[in-house]
Amino acid sequence: MRGSHCGCPKTAATCQELLKVEPALWTFVRVPGVDLTNNAAERALRHAVQWRKTSYGTDSVAGSHFVENVLTVVASCRQQERNVLDYLTRCCQALYADILPPSLLPRTFS
């Protein structure tokens, strides 16, 4: 609170912005099950970020759409501990057999 009234305008502005969202900063303390960090989200994005940095992107909208879809499949399969190659193979087989592809939704067991 004192920082928002200090002599440095930049520090004061930063402190005022933090005070606006202060309740959200402590959600992990008040709400059971909320992680302290966003590591799960960062881990999910890491593969896509590494690919972008090493591939220099795509040259077309269609190429970008393909990469977007494949990276979604990779992230989803990893979160569900499913084999990515197996899933993609089954998708190709479904295409050539003219049947519905396997679902990417998480499996639910009753």
Summary of the structure (lengths in Angstrom):
residues: 110
radius of gyration: 21.9
end to end distance: 51.1
largest distance: 71.1
contacts: 201
relative contact order: 0.06
helix: 67%
strand: 0%
